[in-house]
Amino acid sequence: MRILITGATGFVGSALIPILASHGHHIRAAVRHPGAAPVPDSVVTGDIGPDTDWSCALRGIDAVIHLAARVHHMNDPADPGEAIEAYRRINVEGTRRLAEAAARAGVRRIVFVSTIKAVTENSGDRPVTEATPPAPETAYGISKLEAERALTAIGARTGLETVILRPPLVYGPGVGANFLRLLALCRHAPPLPLGAIHNRRSLIFVENLAGAITLCVEHPKAAGGCFLVHDGRTLSTPELIRTLAATLDRPTRLFSVPPPLLRGALKLVGKGDAYERLAASLELDDSALRRGLGWQPFWSQEDGLRLTAEWFNASADLTNSTTKGTS
């Protein structure tokens, strides 16, 4: 197939392109700037939004994989109304514009990489499934759910095949944001008051996610589906820290503080959100993808975490050696 990818220069896109190419697909990348060209067939579309011109990018395309999105920004507007509109412009109206243009261009299928945050931030005592009623809590999650619904409506009206994929936290070599900060924390190895946390969190290695996306592009039975995906094993926050620290060859210094006390202490210092990220459960059940489409991850979670930690160690060592060499 001839496949257009948005967000091709990003973390997931960089892992996805070689897998699609190994399956014999021709890849076209939609990029924001002329200097960004992850594949020879790259088309500049500028920023994604309600006015983006997709006509050149979609010419001759069979399927679209939509990865580009506005994610959490430190400089998000303080006003909640302004914040949600900033997300909606790219994640909702940008997706709507792309899907409508794809339908007009005769594209057969669009795969939309959403997020489990479109459903919930906390799974509680039961894993999230495709039947779990969505109740997003953040501007990002709300905008992604609205984008899913807009895409489904366009597919029903035009015949464009839609596939929605909802991954949890994605990790792997090149990861950024919270997972990168966690790696740095494990390498530094300070004492952490997290020993009494007994949560369950699902993760997905970036190449496993890329494999699931590829399957959703190719499999005839994926059309019209909405699927969850993860590595297949859940970890508590202490288990994740111990695993990463062991690969980084660092000690794990966890001590136990009762969760209510930990929550209260973090609230006192203005870090109440951090408690939810550290202590809440977010467990997924992806049996629909595994049984319905026969998906299996390329990598075990153990290998995925090892590869990620080894990449981080090598990057940190290179940074340190470069700094010493220029000091």
C-alpha positions as CSV (number, residue, x, y, z in Angstrom):
1,M,0.0,0.0,0.0
2,R,0.9,3.7,-0.3
3,I,0.6,5.0,3.3
4,L,0.6,8.6,4.5
5,I,1.9,9.1,8.1
6,T,1.4,12.2,10.1
7,G,3.8,12.7,13.0
8,A,6.4,10.6,11.1
9,T,9.3,12.4,12.7
10,G,8.1,11.7,16.2
11,F,8.9,9.0,18.7
12,V,6.3,6.4,17.5
13,G,6.7,7.4,13.8
14,S,10.4,6.8,13.8
15,A,9.8,3.2,15.0
16,L,6.9,2.7,12.7
17,I,8.5,3.6,9.3
18,P,11.1,0.8,9.1
19,I,8.5,-1.8,10.1
20,L,6.1,-0.6,7.4
21,A,8.9,-0.5,4.9
22,S,9.9,-4.1,5.8
23,H,6.3,-5.1,4.9
24,G,6.8,-3.7,1.4
25,H,4.7,-0.5,1.9
26,H,5.5,2.8,0.3
27,I,5.7,5.5,2.9
28,R,4.8,9.2,2.5
29,A,5.4,11.5,5.4
30,A,3.4,14.7,6.1
31,V,5.8,17.1,7.7
32,R,5.5,20.6,9.1
33,H,8.7,22.1,7.7
34,P,10.8,21.6,4.6
35,G,13.9,20.5,6.6
36,A,12.1,17.5,8.1
37,A,12.2,14.6,5.6
38,P,12.2,11.2,7.4
39,V,11.5,9.4,4.0
40,P,12.3,10.5,0.4
41,D,8.5,11.0,-0.2
42,S,7.9,13.7,2.3
43,V,5.2,16.5,1.7
44,V,5.1,19.7,3.6
45,T,1.6,20.3,5.0
46,G,2.5,22.8,7.8
47,D,0.7,22.8,11.1
48,I,-2.3,20.5,11.5
49,G,-5.5,22.2,12.1
50,P,-9.0,23.0,10.6
51,D,-7.4,24.7,7.5
52,T,-4.7,22.3,6.6
53,D,-4.5,21.6,2.8
54,W,-4.1,17.8,2.5
55,S,-4.6,17.5,-1.3
56,C,-1.0,16.9,-2.3
57,A,-0.2,14.7,0.6
58,L,-3.2,12.4,0.0
59,R,-2.8,12.0,-3.8
60,G,-2.5,8.3,-4.7
61,I,-2.7,7.2,-1.0
62,D,-4.4,4.0,0.1
63,A,-4.2,4.4,3.9
64,V,-3.4,7.1,6.5
65,I,-1.8,6.6,9.9
66,H,-2.6,9.6,12.0
67,L,0.0,10.0,14.8
68,A,0.4,13.8,15.0
69,A,-1.3,15.4,18.0
70,R,-1.0,18.1,20.5
71,V,0.1,16.5,23.8
72,H,0.6,18.0,27.2
73,H,2.6,21.3,27.2
74,M,4.1,23.0,30.2
75,N,3.0,26.3,28.8
76,D,-0.7,25.3,28.3
77,P,-3.1,28.2,29.0
78,A,-4.0,28.5,32.6
79,D,-7.7,29.0,31.8
80,P,-9.3,25.6,31.3
81,G,-11.5,26.9,28.5
82,E,-8.5,28.2,26.6
83,A,-6.6,25.0,27.2
84,I,-9.3,22.7,25.8
85,E,-9.7,24.9,22.7
86,A,-6.0,24.7,22.0
87,Y,-6.2,20.9,22.1
88,R,-9.4,20.8,20.0
89,R,-7.9,22.9,17.2
90,I,-5.3,20.3,16.4
91,N,-6.6,17.0,17.9
92,V,-10.3,17.4,16.9
93,E,-10.6,19.8,14.1
94,G,-7.2,18.8,12.6
95,T,-8.3,15.1,12.6
96,R,-11.7,16.0,11.2
97,R,-10.1,17.9,8.3
98,L,-7.7,15.1,7.5
99,A,-10.4,12.4,7.6
100,E,-12.8,14.4,5.3
101,A,-10.0,15.1,2.9
102,A,-9.0,11.4,2.9
103,A,-12.5,10.3,2.1
104,R,-12.7,12.7,-0.8
105,A,-9.3,11.5,-2.1
106,G,-10.5,7.9,-2.2
107,V,-8.3,6.7,0.7
108,R,-9.6,3.3,1.9
109,R,-8.6,3.3,5.6
110,I,-7.4,5.7,8.3
111,V,-5.7,4.4,11.5
112,F,-6.0,6.9,14.4
113,V,-3.6,6.5,17.3
114,S,-5.5,7.8,20.2
115,T,-4.7,7.2,23.9
116,I,-6.2,5.4,26.9
117,K,-6.6,8.8,28.4
118,A,-9.6,9.2,26.1
119,V,-11.2,6.7,28.5
120,T,-9.8,7.2,31.9
121,E,-6.7,8.1,34.0
122,N,-7.5,5.4,36.6
123,S,-8.8,1.9,36.0
124,G,-9.5,1.2,39.7
125,D,-10.0,-2.5,40.5
126,R,-10.9,-3.7,37.0
127,P,-8.9,-3.5,33.8
128,V,-10.2,-1.1,31.1
129,T,-11.8,-2.7,28.1
130,E,-13.3,-1.4,24.9
131,A,-16.7,-1.5,26.6
132,T,-15.6,0.8,29.5
133,P,-17.6,4.0,29.3
134,P,-15.2,6.9,28.4
135,A,-14.8,9.5,31.1
136,P,-11.6,11.5,30.2
137,E,-10.3,13.9,32.9
138,T,-7.8,16.1,31.0
139,A,-8.0,18.5,28.1
140,Y,-5.8,16.1,26.1
141,G,-8.0,13.1,26.8
142,I,-11.2,14.9,26.1
143,S,-9.9,16.2,22.8
144,K,-8.8,12.7,21.8
145,L,-12.2,11.2,22.6
146,E,-13.9,13.9,20.6
147,A,-11.5,13.2,17.7
148,E,-12.4,9.5,17.8
149,R,-16.1,10.3,17.6
150,A,-15.6,12.8,14.8
151,L,-13.6,10.2,12.9
152,T,-16.2,7.5,13.4
153,A,-19.0,9.8,12.2
154,I,-17.1,10.6,9.0
155,G,-16.4,6.9,8.4
156,A,-20.1,6.1,8.8
157,R,-21.1,8.9,6.4
158,T,-18.4,8.4,3.7
159,G,-17.4,4.7,3.8
160,L,-13.9,5.5,4.9
161,E,-12.6,2.6,7.0
162,T,-11.6,3.8,10.5
163,V,-9.5,2.0,13.1
164,I,-8.9,3.5,16.5
165,L,-6.0,2.4,18.7
166,R,-5.7,3.4,22.4
167,P,-2.3,2.7,23.9
168,P,-1.1,3.4,27.4
169,L,2.2,5.0,28.3
170,V,4.7,4.3,25.5
171,Y,8.4,3.7,26.2
172,G,11.5,2.8,24.3
173,P,14.8,4.2,23.1
174,G,14.4,7.9,22.4
175,V,11.5,8.3,24.9
176,G,10.9,11.7,26.5
177,A,8.7,13.3,29.0
178,N,7.8,11.5,32.2
179,F,9.4,8.2,31.3
180,L,12.7,9.9,30.6
181,R,12.5,11.7,34.0
182,L,11.9,8.3,35.6
183,L,15.0,6.9,34.0
184,A,17.0,9.8,35.2
185,L,15.6,9.3,38.7
186,C,16.5,5.6,38.7
187,R,20.1,6.4,37.5
188,H,20.5,8.9,40.3
189,A,19.0,6.4,42.8
190,P,17.8,8.6,45.6
191,P,15.7,7.1,48.5
192,L,12.0,7.1,47.4
193,P,8.9,6.8,49.6
194,L,7.1,4.5,47.2
195,G,7.5,1.0,48.8
196,A,3.9,0.8,50.0
197,I,2.4,1.4,46.5
198,H,0.6,-1.6,45.1
199,N,-0.9,-0.4,41.8
200,R,-1.1,-2.1,38.4
201,R,-0.1,-0.2,35.3
202,S,0.0,-1.3,31.6
203,L,2.8,0.0,29.3
204,I,3.8,-0.6,25.7
205,F,7.2,-0.8,24.1
206,V,7.3,1.6,21.1
207,E,8.1,-1.2,18.6
208,N,5.2,-3.3,19.9
209,L,3.0,-0.3,19.3
210,A,4.4,0.1,15.8
211,G,3.6,-3.6,15.1
212,A,0.0,-3.1,16.3
213,I,-0.4,-0.1,14.1
214,T,0.9,-2.0,11.1
215,L,-1.6,-4.8,11.8
216,C,-4.4,-2.3,12.0
217,V,-3.5,-0.9,8.6
218,E,-3.3,-4.3,7.0
219,H,-5.9,-6.6,8.6
220,P,-9.3,-6.7,6.8
221,K,-11.1,-7.3,10.1
222,A,-9.7,-4.2,11.7
223,A,-12.0,-1.9,9.8
224,G,-14.4,-0.1,12.2
225,G,-12.6,-1.4,15.3
226,C,-11.5,0.4,18.4
227,F,-8.7,-1.5,20.2
228,L,-6.6,-1.3,23.3
229,V,-3.0,-2.4,23.2
230,H,-0.2,-3.1,25.7
231,D,2.8,-5.3,26.3
232,G,0.6,-7.9,28.1
233,R,2.1,-7.6,31.6
234,T,1.3,-5.0,34.3
235,L,3.8,-3.6,36.7
236,S,3.5,-1.7,39.9
237,T,5.4,1.6,40.2
238,P,7.9,-0.1,42.6
239,E,8.4,-3.0,40.2
240,L,9.0,-0.7,37.3
241,I,11.6,1.3,39.3
242,R,13.4,-1.9,40.4
243,T,13.4,-3.3,36.9
244,L,14.9,-0.1,35.4
245,A,17.4,0.4,38.2
246,A,18.7,-3.2,37.8
247,T,19.3,-2.7,34.1
248,L,21.0,0.6,34.9
249,D,23.1,-1.2,37.4
250,R,21.9,1.1,40.2
251,P,20.6,0.3,43.6
252,T,16.9,0.6,44.5
253,R,16.2,2.6,47.6
254,L,12.5,2.3,48.3
255,F,11.0,2.8,51.7
256,S,7.4,2.6,52.7
257,V,5.1,5.5,53.5
258,P,1.4,4.8,53.9
259,P,-0.3,6.0,50.7
260,P,-2.7,8.5,52.5
261,L,0.3,10.2,54.1
262,L,2.2,10.3,50.9
263,R,-0.8,11.8,49.1
264,G,-1.2,14.4,51.8
265,A,2.5,15.3,51.7
266,L,2.5,15.7,48.0
267,K,-0.6,17.9,48.1
268,L,1.1,20.1,50.7
269,V,3.9,20.9,48.3
270,G,1.6,21.4,45.3
271,K,2.4,18.0,43.8
272,G,-1.0,16.3,44.2
273,D,-1.0,15.3,40.5
274,A,2.2,13.4,41.0
275,Y,0.6,11.0,43.5
276,E,-2.0,9.9,40.9
277,R,0.6,9.3,38.3
278,L,2.7,7.3,40.8
279,A,0.0,5.4,42.7
280,A,-3.1,5.0,40.6
281,S,-3.7,1.9,38.6
282,L,-4.2,2.0,34.8
283,E,-4.5,-1.6,33.6
284,L,-5.7,-2.5,30.1
285,D,-7.3,-5.6,28.7
286,D,-6.4,-5.9,25.0
287,S,-7.9,-9.3,24.3
288,A,-10.0,-7.9,21.5
289,L,-6.8,-7.1,19.5
290,R,-5.1,-10.3,20.4
291,R,-8.1,-12.6,19.7
292,G,-9.8,-10.7,17.0
293,L,-6.7,-9.8,14.9
294,G,-4.2,-12.3,16.3
295,W,-1.8,-9.6,17.5
296,Q,1.2,-10.5,19.5
297,P,4.0,-8.1,20.6
298,F,7.4,-8.3,18.9
299,W,9.3,-7.8,22.2
300,S,8.7,-9.0,25.7
301,Q,8.3,-6.2,28.3
302,E,11.5,-7.3,30.0
303,D,13.5,-6.9,26.7
304,G,11.7,-3.6,25.9
305,L,12.6,-2.1,29.3
306,R,16.2,-3.4,29.0
307,L,16.7,-1.9,25.6
308,T,15.3,1.4,26.9
309,A,17.5,1.5,29.9
310,E,20.6,0.5,27.9
311,W,19.8,3.4,25.4
312,F,19.5,5.8,28.3
313,N,22.7,4.7,29.9
314,A,24.6,5.0,26.7
315,S,23.1,8.5,26.1
316,A,23.9,9.6,29.6
317,D,27.5,8.3,29.4
318,L,28.0,10.0,26.0
319,T,26.7,13.3,27.4
320,N,29.0,13.1,30.5
321,S,32.0,12.3,28.4
322,T,31.3,15.2,26.0
323,T,30.8,17.6,28.9
324,K,34.1,16.5,30.4
325,G,35.9,16.8,27.1
326,T,34.8,20.4,26.6
327,S,35.2,21.6,30.2
